[in-house]
Amino acid sequence: MTLGAVLTAIVTPFAPDGAVDEKAFVDLMGHVYANGSDGLVVCGTTGEASTLSTEEHLRLVELAVEHRPAGASVVASTGSNDTRHACEMTERATELGADAILSVTPYYNKPNRRGMLAHYGEVARATDKPVVLYNIPSRCVVDIPNDLLAELAQIERIDYVKQANNANLAPVDGLGIYAGNDDLFGSVLEMGGCGGILVASHVVGTEMRRMVDEPDQRAEIEASLKPVFDALGVTTNPIPIKAALDLLGHPVGGLRLPLVEADEHERDVVRAALAGVGLL
């Protein structure tokens, strides 16, 4: 199957006591699927995976697979800076029925080129599903340059990259390109890439869907959404998108430390952007 063009990196809702709110998660899935998403990325950065237990993480993958509509894709984020753990999570997510694996560049350890090749080779062997590399040096410190991406593409099942380094955006032999930042979505579509793994699609998904389906209007739609993209970057993701969802009446709760909820100024920035596109 294809993974789709509009993939929402879904937030993880929390109840007032800090537990994962499974009902709110399933309800939010229904919302994003009804508003233009072809699939979800579960337990990624936006899903606060770094503060989820293994049991919570895998339960969310299970829920996503169980409640997706026919034809929708579920990409399980299972990356780690510990190759053994990344492989274990990849195996378990595959067993639960994920359609693809998102695997972030090992952070903190700073592996060299040979280490990166060895790490991703092991991850790819832990599944029979497509692997989406996740290049985000702003969080992981290390970058995967495009020549290394092309070399990684030679590994069986490494089929895509979520590119969150704007400076690296270019076609790569052997890899489908997904925008890793919302403001890259239009550029990726214009260069013939696969689409985007997106955050703003939680709230402006129908318009981002139009960017795929109405290429002649793409630039105009993207320009109209720029204030939303900017507002959702007012502070660390997923703080602003959780504020946006709260303002729009979706009960996603707070965040787990060390992330904290949006302050008054940040909420005002998000509120103004939502009002500017007619959502408030």
C-alpha positions in Angstrom: 0.0 0.0 0.0 1.0 3.6 -0.3 1.2 5.6 2.9 -0.6 8.6 1.5 0.2 12.3 1.1 -1.2 13.9 4.2 0.1 12.0 7.3 -0.8 13.7 10.6 1.8 13.3 13.4 -0.9 12.9 16.0 -0.6 14.2 19.6 -1.1 11.9 22.6 -4.0 13.1 24.7 -3.6 13.0 28.5 -6.2 12.8 31.2 -6.1 15.2 34.2 -4.2 12.6 36.2 -1.5 12.4 33.5 -2.6 9.0 32.1 -3.0 8.5 28.4 -6.6 9.3 27.4 -7.4 6.5 25.0 -10.9 7.7 24.2 -9.7 11.2 23.4 -7.0 9.6 21.2 -9.6 7.6 19.2 -11.9 10.6 18.9 -9.0 12.7 17.7 -8.1 10.0 15.1 -11.7 10.3 13.8 -11.3 14.1 13.5 -8.1 14.1 11.5 -9.2 11.3 9.2 -12.4 13.2 8.6 -10.4 16.3 7.7 -8.1 15.2 5.0 -5.5 12.8 6.5 -4.6 9.7 4.6 -2.8 8.2 7.7 -1.3 8.9 11.0 2.2 8.8 12.5 1.7 7.5 16.1 4.1 8.2 19.0 6.4 10.5 17.2 7.8 13.8 18.5 4.4 15.4 18.4 3.0 12.4 20.3 5.5 12.9 23.2 7.0 9.5 22.7 10.0 10.3 24.8 7.8 10.4 27.9 5.7 7.4 27.1 6.3 4.0 28.7 6.8 1.0 26.4 3.4 -0.2 27.3 1.7 3.1 26.6 3.6 3.5 23.3 2.6 0.1 22.0 -1.0 0.5 23.2 -1.3 3.6 21.1 -0.1 1.8 18.0 -2.6 -0.9 18.7 -5.4 1.6 19.1 -4.4 3.3 15.9 -4.4 0.1 13.9 -7.7 -1.1 15.5 -9.6 2.2 14.8 -8.3 3.4 11.5 -10.8 3.6 8.6 -10.4 1.3 5.6 -7.5 2.3 3.4 -5.9 4.5 6.0 -2.3 4.0 7.0 -0.6 3.8 10.4 3.1 4.6 10.7 4.5 3.7 14.0 7.4 5.8 15.3 9.8 3.4 17.0 13.1 5.1 16.9 15.7 5.2 19.7 19.3 6.1 20.2 19.7 2.5 21.4 19.7 0.3 18.4 18.6 -2.8 20.4 15.6 -0.9 21.8 14.7 0.5 18.3 14.7 -3.0 16.9 12.6 -4.4 19.7 10.0 -1.6 19.3 10.1 -2.0 15.5 9.4 -5.7 15.8 6.5 -5.2 18.2 4.9 -2.4 16.2 5.1 -4.6 13.1 3.4 -7.4 15.0 0.6 -5.0 16.0 -0.1 -4.3 12.4 1.6 -1.0 11.6 2.0 -0.3 7.9 5.4 1.4 8.1 8.0 2.4 10.7 9.3 5.9 11.3 12.9 5.7 12.8 14.5 8.8 14.0 18.3 9.5 13.7 20.0 8.3 16.9 20.2 11.3 19.2 22.8 12.1 21.8 25.2 9.3 20.9 26.2 11.2 17.7 27.0 8.1 15.6 29.4 8.5 12.7 28.5 7.5 9.1 29.4 3.8 9.6 27.4 3.8 12.8 24.4 5.3 11.0 24.5 2.7 8.3 24.9 -0.2 10.8 22.0 1.2 13.0 19.5 1.5 10.2 20.5 -1.8 8.7 19.5 -3.5 12.0 16.2 -1.5 12.1 15.4 -2.5 8.6 16.0 -6.2 9.4 13.6 -6.0 12.3 10.5 -5.5 10.1 9.0 -6.5 6.8 7.4 -3.1 6.4 8.7 0.1 4.8 11.0 2.2 6.9 10.8 6.0 6.9 14.1 7.6 8.0 13.6 10.7 10.2 16.2 13.4 9.7 15.8 16.2 12.3 19.2 17.6 13.3 17.5 20.4 15.3 16.6 17.8 17.9 19.1 15.0 17.3 22.3 17.0 16.7 23.4 14.7 13.9 22.3 15.2 10.3 22.0 12.7 7.5 23.4 14.4 4.4 21.8 13.6 1.1 24.7 11.4 -0.1 24.3 9.3 3.0 20.5 9.1 2.5 21.2 7.8 -1.0 23.5 5.1 0.5 20.9 4.2 3.2 18.3 3.8 0.4 20.3 0.8 -0.9 19.2 -1.1 2.3 16.2 -3.2 1.7 13.0 -1.7 3.1 14.4 1.8 3.7 12.0 3.5 1.3 11.3 7.0 2.6 12.7 9.9 4.5 10.9 12.5 6.6 13.1 15.5 5.9 13.1 18.1 8.6 16.3 19.8 7.6 15.1 22.5 5.2 18.6 23.0 3.8 18.8 19.4 2.7 15.5 19.3 0.8 16.2 17.7 -2.6 15.3 14.5 -4.5 17.3 11.5 -3.3 17.7 8.4 -5.5 15.8 5.5 -4.0 13.8 7.4 -1.4 10.4 9.0 -1.3 10.5 12.4 0.3 8.1 13.5 3.1 8.1 17.0 4.4 9.1 17.0 8.0 8.1 20.6 8.6 4.7 22.0 7.6 6.3 24.9 5.8 8.1 22.4 3.5 4.9 20.6 2.4 4.3 22.7 -0.7 7.9 22.5 -1.8 7.9 18.7 -1.4 4.7 18.4 -3.5 6.1 20.7 -6.2 9.2 18.5 -6.5 7.1 15.4 -6.9 7.7 14.1 -3.3 5.3 11.9 -1.4 3.7 14.5 0.8 4.2 15.5 4.4 4.2 14.2 8.0 2.4 17.2 9.4 1.3 18.9 12.6 -1.0 21.7 11.3 -3.2 19.1 9.7 -4.7 18.6 13.1 -6.5 21.9 12.6 -6.3 22.9 8.9 -6.3 19.4 7.4 -8.9 20.1 4.8 -6.8 23.0 3.4 -3.6 20.9 3.4 -5.6 18.2 1.6 -6.4 20.8 -1.0 -2.7 21.5 -1.5 -2.5 17.9 -2.7 -5.7 17.8 -4.7 -5.7 21.3 -6.2 -2.1 21.9 -7.4 -3.1 25.1 -9.3 -4.2 26.6 -6.0 -1.3 25.2 -3.9 0.8 28.4 -3.6 -2.3 30.5 -2.6 -3.4 28.0 0.0 0.0 27.7 1.4 0.3 31.5 1.7 -3.0 31.6 3.6 -1.8 29.0 6.0 1.6 30.5 6.7 0.3 32.4 9.8 -0.9 29.0 11.2 2.4 27.3 10.5 4.3 30.2 12.2 2.0 30.2 15.2 2.5 26.5 15.7 6.2 27.2 15.9 5.9 29.9 18.6 7.4 27.5 21.1 8.5 23.8 21.3 6.2 21.3 19.5 3.7 19.9 20.6 2.9 22.7 23.1 1.3 25.0 20.5 -0.7 22.3 18.7 -2.1 21.1 22.0 -3.1 24.7 22.8 -4.8 25.0 19.3 -6.7 21.7 19.8 -7.9 22.9 23.2 -9.1 26.2 21.8 -11.0 24.3 19.2 -12.7 22.1 21.7 -10.7 18.9 21.4 -9.9 17.4 24.8 -6.2 16.5 24.5 -5.1 17.6 28.0 -1.8 18.9 29.0 1.8 17.7 28.4 4.3 15.6 30.3 7.3 17.2 31.9 9.7 18.5 30.9 7.2 20.1 28.5 4.7 22.5 29.9 1.5 24.0 28.7 1.4 27.2 26.5 1.6 30.4 28.5 -0.8 33.3 27.9 1.3 34.9 25.2 1.7 31.7 23.3 -2.0 30.9 23.5 -2.8 34.4 22.2 -0.5 33.8 19.2 -2.2 30.5 18.4 -5.6 32.0 19.0 -5.0 34.8 16.6 -3.8 32.5 13.9 -6.8 30.3 14.2 -9.1 33.3 14.1 -7.3 34.5 11.0 -8.3 31.4 9.1 -11.8 31.5 10.4 -11.6 28.6 12.9 -12.4 30.9 15.9 
